[in-house]
Amino acid sequence: MKPSKFPKEQREQLVELVQEYFETERGETLGHLAAEGVLDFFIETLGPYLYNQALSDCRTVVNQRMISLEEDIYALEQKVKRTR
């Protein structure tokens, strides 16, 4: 699978968030290029874990909905009259 690519606008927003984090939490000023490097590192390193967890969460939701749907379908069944 290809690494995640974000639209330019969204990527810029993420880079700014990295810069803000370093400034606020660590008291360090990070340039744009360095912030992009940090962002790329986390995307490549943490991205697959986060993606897989999201898929697992999605599977759980879909399975719950399928169970609910199955119950709804059974509720639609009509009683069959027995004739002699």
Phi and psi restraints in degrees (range 20) as a CNS / XPLOR table:
assign (resid 1 and name C) (resid 2 and name N)
       (resid 2 and name CA) (resid 2 and name C) 1.0 -73.6 20.0 2
assign (resid 2 and name N) (resid 2 and name CA)
       (resid 2 and name C) (resid 3 and name N) 1.0 149.5 20.0 2
assign (resid 2 and name C) (resid 3 and name N)
       (resid 3 and name CA) (resid 3 and name C) 1.0 -62.9 20.0 2
assign (resid 3 and name N) (resid 3 and name CA)
       (resid 3 and name C) (resid 4 and name N) 1.0 152.8 20.0 2
assign (resid 3 and name C) (resid 4 and name N)
       (resid 4 and name CA) (resid 4 and name C) 1.0 -64.8 20.0 2
assign (resid 4 and name N) (resid 4 and name CA)
       (resid 4 and name C) (resid 5 and name N) 1.0 136.1 20.0 2
assign (resid 4 and name C) (resid 5 and name N)
       (resid 5 and name CA) (resid 5 and name C) 1.0 -118.9 20.0 2
assign (resid 5 and name N) (resid 5 and name CA)
       (resid 5 and name C) (resid 6 and name N) 1.0 129.5 20.0 2
assign (resid 5 and name C) (resid 6 and name N)
       (resid 6 and name CA) (resid 6 and name C) 1.0 -101.8 20.0 2
assign (resid 6 and name N) (resid 6 and name CA)
       (resid 6 and name C) (resid 7 and name N) 1.0 148.0 20.0 2
assign (resid 6 and name C) (resid 7 and name N)
       (resid 7 and name CA) (resid 7 and name C) 1.0 -58.6 20.0 2
assign (resid 7 and name N) (resid 7 and name CA)
       (resid 7 and name C) (resid 8 and name N) 1.0 150.6 20.0 2
assign (resid 7 and name C) (resid 8 and name N)
       (resid 8 and name CA) (resid 8 and name C) 1.0 -51.0 20.0 2
assign (resid 8 and name N) (resid 8 and name CA)
       (resid 8 and name C) (resid 9 and name N) 1.0 -46.5 20.0 2
assign (resid 8 and name C) (resid 9 and name N)
       (resid 9 and name CA) (resid 9 and name C) 1.0 -61.6 20.0 2
assign (resid 9 and name N) (resid 9 and name CA)
       (resid 9 and name C) (resid 10 and name N) 1.0 -43.9 20.0 2
assign (resid 9 and name C) (resid 10 and name N)
       (resid 10 and name CA) (resid 10 and name C) 1.0 -68.3 20.0 2
assign (resid 10 and name N) (resid 10 and name CA)
       (resid 10 and name C) (resid 11 and name N) 1.0 -39.7 20.0 2
assign (resid 10 and name C) (resid 11 and name N)
       (resid 11 and name CA) (resid 11 and name C) 1.0 -62.3 20.0 2
assign (resid 11 and name N) (resid 11 and name CA)
       (resid 11 and name C) (resid 12 and name N) 1.0 -42.9 20.0 2
assign (resid 11 and name C) (resid 12 and name N)
       (resid 12 and name CA) (resid 12 and name C) 1.0 -61.1 20.0 2
assign (resid 12 and name N) (resid 12 and name CA)
       (resid 12 and name C) (resid 13 and name N) 1.0 -40.1 20.0 2
assign (resid 12 and name C) (resid 13 and name N)
       (resid 13 and name CA) (resid 13 and name C) 1.0 -62.5 20.0 2
assign (resid 13 and name N) (resid 13 and name CA)
       (resid 13 and name C) (resid 14 and name N) 1.0 -42.7 20.0 2
assign (resid 13 and name C) (resid 14 and name N)
       (resid 14 and name CA) (resid 14 and name C) 1.0 -65.7 20.0 2
assign (resid 14 and name N) (resid 14 and name CA)
       (resid 14 and name C) (resid 15 and name N) 1.0 -40.3 20.0 2
assign (resid 14 and name C) (resid 15 and name N)
       (resid 15 and name CA) (resid 15 and name C) 1.0 -61.4 20.0 2
assign (resid 15 and name N) (resid 15 and name CA)
       (resid 15 and name C) (resid 16 and name N) 1.0 -43.1 20.0 2
assign (resid 15 and name C) (resid 16 and name N)
       (resid 16 and name CA) (resid 16 and name C) 1.0 -62.0 20.0 2
assign (resid 16 and name N) (resid 16 and name CA)
       (resid 16 and name C) (resid 17 and name N) 1.0 -39.0 20.0 2
assign (resid 16 and name C) (resid 17 and name N)
       (resid 17 and name CA) (resid 17 and name C) 1.0 -64.2 20.0 2
assign (resid 17 and name N) (resid 17 and name CA)
       (resid 17 and name C) (resid 18 and name N) 1.0 -39.2 20.0 2
assign (resid 17 and name C) (resid 18 and name N)
       (resid 18 and name CA) (resid 18 and name C) 1.0 -62.7 20.0 2
assign (resid 18 and name N) (resid 18 and name CA)
       (resid 18 and name C) (resid 19 and name N) 1.0 -45.8 20.0 2
assign (resid 18 and name C) (resid 19 and name N)
       (resid 19 and name CA) (resid 19 and name C) 1.0 -61.2 20.0 2
assign (resid 19 and name N) (resid 19 and name CA)
       (resid 19 and name C) (resid 20 and name N) 1.0 -43.7 20.0 2
assign (resid 19 and name C) (resid 20 and name N)
       (resid 20 and name CA) (resid 20 and name C) 1.0 -62.3 20.0 2
assign (resid 20 and name N) (resid 20 and name CA)
       (resid 20 and name C) (resid 21 and name N) 1.0 -41.6 20.0 2
assign (resid 20 and name C) (resid 21 and name N)
       (resid 21 and name CA) (resid 21 and name C) 1.0 -60.5 20.0 2
assign (resid 21 and name N) (resid 21 and name CA)
       (resid 21 and name C) (resid 22 and name N) 1.0 -49.7 20.0 2
assign (resid 21 and name C) (resid 22 and name N)
       (resid 22 and name CA) (resid 22 and name C) 1.0 -62.4 20.0 2
assign (resid 22 and name N) (resid 22 and name CA)
       (resid 22 and name C) (resid 23 and name N) 1.0 -38.6 20.0 2
assign (resid 22 and name C) (resid 23 and name N)
       (resid 23 and name CA) (resid 23 and name C) 1.0 -67.3 20.0 2
assign (resid 23 and name N) (resid 23 and name CA)
       (resid 23 and name C) (resid 24 and name N) 1.0 -46.1 20.0 2
assign (resid 23 and name C) (resid 24 and name N)
       (resid 24 and name CA) (resid 24 and name C) 1.0 -74.4 20.0 2
assign (resid 24 and name N) (resid 24 and name CA)
       (resid 24 and name C) (resid 25 and name N) 1.0 -48.5 20.0 2
assign (resid 24 and name C) (resid 25 and name N)
       (resid 25 and name CA) (resid 25 and name C) 1.0 -87.0 20.0 2
assign (resid 25 and name N) (resid 25 and name CA)
       (resid 25 and name C) (resid 26 and name N) 1.0 -29.5 20.0 2
assign (resid 25 and name C) (resid 26 and name N)
       (resid 26 and name CA) (resid 26 and name C) 1.0 -118.1 20.0 2
assign (resid 26 and name N) (resid 26 and name CA)
       (resid 26 and name C) (resid 27 and name N) 1.0 -7.5 20.0 2
assign (resid 26 and name C) (resid 27 and name N)
       (resid 27 and name CA) (resid 27 and name C) 1.0 66.8 20.0 2
assign (resid 27 and name N) (resid 27 and name CA)
       (resid 27 and name C) (resid 28 and name N) 1.0 25.3 20.0 2
assign (resid 27 and name C) (resid 28 and name N)
       (resid 28 and name CA) (resid 28 and name C) 1.0 -113.5 20.0 2
assign (resid 28 and name N) (resid 28 and name CA)
       (resid 28 and name C) (resid 29 and name N) 1.0 139.8 20.0 2
assign (resid 28 and name C) (resid 29 and name N)
       (resid 29 and name CA) (resid 29 and name C) 1.0 -94.5 20.0 2
assign (resid 29 and name N) (resid 29 and name CA)
       (resid 29 and name C) (resid 30 and name N) 1.0 123.7 20.0 2
assign (resid 29 and name C) (resid 30 and name N)
       (resid 30 and name CA) (resid 30 and name C) 1.0 -111.2 20.0 2
assign (resid 30 and name N) (resid 30 and name CA)
       (resid 30 and name C) (resid 31 and name N) 1.0 129.2 20.0 2
assign (resid 30 and name C) (resid 31 and name N)
       (resid 31 and name CA) (resid 31 and name C) 1.0 -71.9 20.0 2
assign (resid 31 and name N) (resid 31 and name CA)
       (resid 31 and name C) (resid 32 and name N) 1.0 169.1 20.0 2
assign (resid 31 and name C) (resid 32 and name N)
       (resid 32 and name CA) (resid 32 and name C) 1.0 -60.5 20.0 2
assign (resid 32 and name N) (resid 32 and name CA)
       (resid 32 and name C) (resid 33 and name N) 1.0 -45.5 20.0 2
assign (resid 32 and name C) (resid 33 and name N)
       (resid 33 and name CA) (resid 33 and name C) 1.0 -64.5 20.0 2
assign (resid 33 and name N) (resid 33 and name CA)
       (resid 33 and name C) (resid 34 and name N) 1.0 -42.3 20.0 2
assign (resid 33 and name C) (resid 34 and name N)
       (resid 34 and name CA) (resid 34 and name C) 1.0 -65.4 20.0 2
assign (resid 34 and name N) (resid 34 and name CA)
       (resid 34 and name C) (resid 35 and name N) 1.0 -40.7 20.0 2
assign (resid 34 and name C) (resid 35 and name N)
       (resid 35 and name CA) (resid 35 and name C) 1.0 -64.5 20.0 2
assign (resid 35 and name N) (resid 35 and name CA)
       (resid 35 and name C) (resid 36 and name N) 1.0 -37.7 20.0 2
assign (resid 35 and name C) (resid 36 and name N)
       (resid 36 and name CA) (resid 36 and name C) 1.0 -63.4 20.0 2
assign (resid 36 and name N) (resid 36 and name CA)
       (resid 36 and name C) (resid 37 and name N) 1.0 -39.2 20.0 2
assign (resid 36 and name C) (resid 37 and name N)
       (resid 37 and name CA) (resid 37 and name C) 1.0 -63.7 20.0 2
assign (resid 37 and name N) (resid 37 and name CA)
       (resid 37 and name C) (resid 38 and name N) 1.0 -42.5 20.0 2
assign (resid 37 and name C) (resid 38 and name N)
       (resid 38 and name CA) (resid 38 and name C) 1.0 -63.3 20.0 2
assign (resid 38 and name N) (resid 38 and name CA)
       (resid 38 and name C) (resid 39 and name N) 1.0 -45.5 20.0 2
assign (resid 38 and name C) (resid 39 and name N)
       (resid 39 and name CA) (resid 39 and name C) 1.0 -59.7 20.0 2
assign (resid 39 and name N) (resid 39 and name CA)
       (resid 39 and name C) (resid 40 and name N) 1.0 -46.7 20.0 2
assign (resid 39 and name C) (resid 40 and name N)
       (resid 40 and name CA) (resid 40 and name C) 1.0 -60.3 20.0 2
assign (resid 40 and name N) (resid 40 and name CA)
       (resid 40 and name C) (resid 41 and name N) 1.0 -41.8 20.0 2
assign (resid 40 and name C) (resid 41 and name N)
       (resid 41 and name CA) (resid 41 and name C) 1.0 -59.1 20.0 2
assign (resid 41 and name N) (resid 41 and name CA)
       (resid 41 and name C) (resid 42 and name N) 1.0 -48.0 20.0 2
assign (resid 41 and name C) (resid 42 and name N)
       (resid 42 and name CA) (resid 42 and name C) 1.0 -69.1 20.0 2
assign (resid 42 and name N) (resid 42 and name CA)
       (resid 42 and name C) (resid 43 and name N) 1.0 -36.1 20.0 2
assign (resid 42 and name C) (resid 43 and name N)
       (resid 43 and name CA) (resid 43 and name C) 1.0 -63.0 20.0 2
assign (resid 43 and name N) (resid 43 and name CA)
       (resid 43 and name C) (resid 44 and name N) 1.0 -46.6 20.0 2
assign (resid 43 and name C) (resid 44 and name N)
       (resid 44 and name CA) (resid 44 and name C) 1.0 -69.2 20.0 2
assign (resid 44 and name N) (resid 44 and name CA)
       (resid 44 and name C) (resid 45 and name N) 1.0 -37.0 20.0 2
assign (resid 44 and name C) (resid 45 and name N)
       (resid 45 and name CA) (resid 45 and name C) 1.0 -84.2 20.0 2
assign (resid 45 and name N) (resid 45 and name CA)
       (resid 45 and name C) (resid 46 and name N) 1.0 -50.0 20.0 2
assign (resid 45 and name C) (resid 46 and name N)
       (resid 46 and name CA) (resid 46 and name C) 1.0 -91.3 20.0 2
assign (resid 46 and name N) (resid 46 and name CA)
       (resid 46 and name C) (resid 47 and name N) 1.0 -23.4 20.0 2
assign (resid 46 and name C) (resid 47 and name N)
       (resid 47 and name CA) (resid 47 and name C) 1.0 -50.1 20.0 2
assign (resid 47 and name N) (resid 47 and name CA)
       (resid 47 and name C) (resid 48 and name N) 1.0 -51.7 20.0 2
assign (resid 47 and name C) (resid 48 and name N)
       (resid 48 and name CA) (resid 48 and name C) 1.0 -60.9 20.0 2
assign (resid 48 and name N) (resid 48 and name CA)
       (resid 48 and name C) (resid 49 and name N) 1.0 -37.2 20.0 2
assign (resid 48 and name C) (resid 49 and name N)
       (resid 49 and name CA) (resid 49 and name C) 1.0 -65.3 20.0 2
assign (resid 49 and name N) (resid 49 and name CA)
       (resid 49 and name C) (resid 50 and name N) 1.0 -45.6 20.0 2
assign (resid 49 and name C) (resid 50 and name N)
       (resid 50 and name CA) (resid 50 and name C) 1.0 -65.7 20.0 2
assign (resid 50 and name N) (resid 50 and name CA)
       (resid 50 and name C) (resid 51 and name N) 1.0 -40.9 20.0 2
assign (resid 50 and name C) (resid 51 and name N)
       (resid 51 and name CA) (resid 51 and name C) 1.0 -62.2 20.0 2
assign (resid 51 and name N) (resid 51 and name CA)
       (resid 51 and name C) (resid 52 and name N) 1.0 -47.0 20.0 2
assign (resid 51 and name C) (resid 52 and name N)
       (resid 52 and name CA) (resid 52 and name C) 1.0 -63.8 20.0 2
assign (resid 52 and name N) (resid 52 and name CA)
       (resid 52 and name C) (resid 53 and name N) 1.0 -37.9 20.0 2
assign (resid 52 and name C) (resid 53 and name N)
       (resid 53 and name CA) (resid 53 and name C) 1.0 -65.9 20.0 2
assign (resid 53 and name N) (resid 53 and name CA)
       (resid 53 and name C) (resid 54 and name N) 1.0 -39.7 20.0 2
assign (resid 53 and name C) (resid 54 and name N)
       (resid 54 and name CA) (resid 54 and name C) 1.0 -62.2 20.0 2
assign (resid 54 and name N) (resid 54 and name CA)
       (resid 54 and name C) (resid 55 and name N) 1.0 -41.1 20.0 2
assign (resid 54 and name C) (resid 55 and name N)
       (resid 55 and name CA) (resid 55 and name C) 1.0 -64.1 20.0 2
assign (resid 55 and name N) (resid 55 and name CA)
       (resid 55 and name C) (resid 56 and name N) 1.0 -39.8 20.0 2
assign (resid 55 and name C) (resid 56 and name N)
       (resid 56 and name CA) (resid 56 and name C) 1.0 -63.4 20.0 2
assign (resid 56 and name N) (resid 56 and name CA)
       (resid 56 and name C) (resid 57 and name N) 1.0 -44.2 20.0 2
assign (resid 56 and name C) (resid 57 and name N)
       (resid 57 and name CA) (resid 57 and name C) 1.0 -61.6 20.0 2
assign (resid 57 and name N) (resid 57 and name CA)
       (resid 57 and name C) (resid 58 and name N) 1.0 -40.1 20.0 2
assign (resid 57 and name C) (resid 58 and name N)
       (resid 58 and name CA) (resid 58 and name C) 1.0 -63.7 20.0 2
assign (resid 58 and name N) (resid 58 and name CA)
       (resid 58 and name C) (resid 59 and name N) 1.0 -44.1 20.0 2
assign (resid 58 and name C) (resid 59 and name N)
       (resid 59 and name CA) (resid 59 and name C) 1.0 -58.1 20.0 2
assign (resid 59 and name N) (resid 59 and name CA)
       (resid 59 and name C) (resid 60 and name N) 1.0 -42.6 20.0 2
assign (resid 59 and name C) (resid 60 and name N)
       (resid 60 and name CA) (resid 60 and name C) 1.0 -61.1 20.0 2
assign (resid 60 and name N) (resid 60 and name CA)
       (resid 60 and name C) (resid 61 and name N) 1.0 -46.8 20.0 2
assign (resid 60 and name C) (resid 61 and name N)
       (resid 61 and name CA) (resid 61 and name C) 1.0 -63.1 20.0 2
assign (resid 61 and name N) (resid 61 and name CA)
       (resid 61 and name C) (resid 62 and name N) 1.0 -44.8 20.0 2
assign (resid 61 and name C) (resid 62 and name N)
       (resid 62 and name CA) (resid 62 and name C) 1.0 -63.3 20.0 2
assign (resid 62 and name N) (resid 62 and name CA)
       (resid 62 and name C) (resid 63 and name N) 1.0 -42.6 20.0 2
assign (resid 62 and name C) (resid 63 and name N)
       (resid 63 and name CA) (resid 63 and name C) 1.0 -62.6 20.0 2
assign (resid 63 and name N) (resid 63 and name CA)
       (resid 63 and name C) (resid 64 and name N) 1.0 -41.4 20.0 2
assign (resid 63 and name C) (resid 64 and name N)
       (resid 64 and name CA) (resid 64 and name C) 1.0 -63.6 20.0 2
assign (resid 64 and name N) (resid 64 and name CA)
       (resid 64 and name C) (resid 65 and name N) 1.0 -41.3 20.0 2
assign (resid 64 and name C) (resid 65 and name N)
       (resid 65 and name CA) (resid 65 and name C) 1.0 -67.4 20.0 2
assign (resid 65 and name N) (resid 65 and name CA)
       (resid 65 and name C) (resid 66 and name N) 1.0 -36.5 20.0 2
assign (resid 65 and name C) (resid 66 and name N)
       (resid 66 and name CA) (resid 66 and name C) 1.0 -65.7 20.0 2
assign (resid 66 and name N) (resid 66 and name CA)
       (resid 66 and name C) (resid 67 and name N) 1.0 -39.8 20.0 2
assign (resid 66 and name C) (resid 67 and name N)
       (resid 67 and name CA) (resid 67 and name C) 1.0 -62.9 20.0 2
assign (resid 67 and name N) (resid 67 and name CA)
       (resid 67 and name C) (resid 68 and name N) 1.0 -44.9 20.0 2
assign (resid 67 and name C) (resid 68 and name N)
       (resid 68 and name CA) (resid 68 and name C) 1.0 -62.5 20.0 2
assign (resid 68 and name N) (resid 68 and name CA)
       (resid 68 and name C) (resid 69 and name N) 1.0 -42.6 20.0 2
assign (resid 68 and name C) (resid 69 and name N)
       (resid 69 and name CA) (resid 69 and name C) 1.0 -63.2 20.0 2
assign (resid 69 and name N) (resid 69 and name CA)
       (resid 69 and name C) (resid 70 and name N) 1.0 -41.5 20.0 2
assign (resid 69 and name C) (resid 70 and name N)
       (resid 70 and name CA) (resid 70 and name C) 1.0 -61.6 20.0 2
assign (resid 70 and name N) (resid 70 and name CA)
       (resid 70 and name C) (resid 71 and name N) 1.0 -41.6 20.0 2
assign (resid 70 and name C) (resid 71 and name N)
       (resid 71 and name CA) (resid 71 and name C) 1.0 -63.8 20.0 2
assign (resid 71 and name N) (resid 71 and name CA)
       (resid 71 and name C) (resid 72 and name N) 1.0 -39.7 20.0 2
assign (resid 71 and name C) (resid 72 and name N)
       (resid 72 and name CA) (resid 72 and name C) 1.0 -64.0 20.0 2
assign (resid 72 and name N) (resid 72 and name CA)
       (resid 72 and name C) (resid 73 and name N) 1.0 -38.7 20.0 2
assign (resid 72 and name C) (resid 73 and name N)
       (resid 73 and name CA) (resid 73 and name C) 1.0 -67.1 20.0 2
assign (resid 73 and name N) (resid 73 and name CA)
       (resid 73 and name C) (resid 74 and name N) 1.0 -43.3 20.0 2
assign (resid 73 and name C) (resid 74 and name N)
       (resid 74 and name CA) (resid 74 and name C) 1.0 -61.1 20.0 2
assign (resid 74 and name N) (resid 74 and name CA)
       (resid 74 and name C) (resid 75 and name N) 1.0 -35.7 20.0 2
assign (resid 74 and name C) (resid 75 and name N)
       (resid 75 and name CA) (resid 75 and name C) 1.0 -65.7 20.0 2
assign (resid 75 and name N) (resid 75 and name CA)
       (resid 75 and name C) (resid 76 and name N) 1.0 -22.4 20.0 2
assign (resid 75 and name C) (resid 76 and name N)
       (resid 76 and name CA) (resid 76 and name C) 1.0 -81.4 20.0 2
assign (resid 76 and name N) (resid 76 and name CA)
       (resid 76 and name C) (resid 77 and name N) 1.0 -14.2 20.0 2
assign (resid 76 and name C) (resid 77 and name N)
       (resid 77 and name CA) (resid 77 and name C) 1.0 -61.9 20.0 2
assign (resid 77 and name N) (resid 77 and name CA)
       (resid 77 and name C) (resid 78 and name N) 1.0 142.8 20.0 2
assign (resid 77 and name C) (resid 78 and name N)
       (resid 78 and name CA) (resid 78 and name C) 1.0 -102.4 20.0 2
assign (resid 78 and name N) (resid 78 and name CA)
       (resid 78 and name C) (resid 79 and name N) 1.0 148.7 20.0 2
assign (resid 78 and name C) (resid 79 and name N)
       (resid 79 and name CA) (resid 79 and name C) 1.0 -71.7 20.0 2
assign (resid 79 and name N) (resid 79 and name CA)
       (resid 79 and name C) (resid 80 and name N) 1.0 141.1 20.0 2
assign (resid 79 and name C) (resid 80 and name N)
       (resid 80 and name CA) (resid 80 and name C) 1.0 -99.4 20.0 2
assign (resid 80 and name N) (resid 80 and name CA)
       (resid 80 and name C) (resid 81 and name N) 1.0 127.3 20.0 2
assign (resid 80 and name C) (resid 81 and name N)
       (resid 81 and name CA) (resid 81 and name C) 1.0 -81.3 20.0 2
assign (resid 81 and name N) (resid 81 and name CA)
       (resid 81 and name C) (resid 82 and name N) 1.0 135.2 20.0 2
assign (resid 81 and name C) (resid 82 and name N)
       (resid 82 and name CA) (resid 82 and name C) 1.0 -90.0 20.0 2
assign (resid 82 and name N) (resid 82 and name CA)
       (resid 82 and name C) (resid 83 and name N) 1.0 132.0 20.0 2
assign (resid 82 and name C) (resid 83 and name N)
       (resid 83 and name CA) (resid 83 and name C) 1.0 -116.2 20.0 2
assign (resid 83 and name N) (resid 83 and name CA)
       (resid 83 and name C) (resid 84 and name N) 1.0 151.6 20.0 2
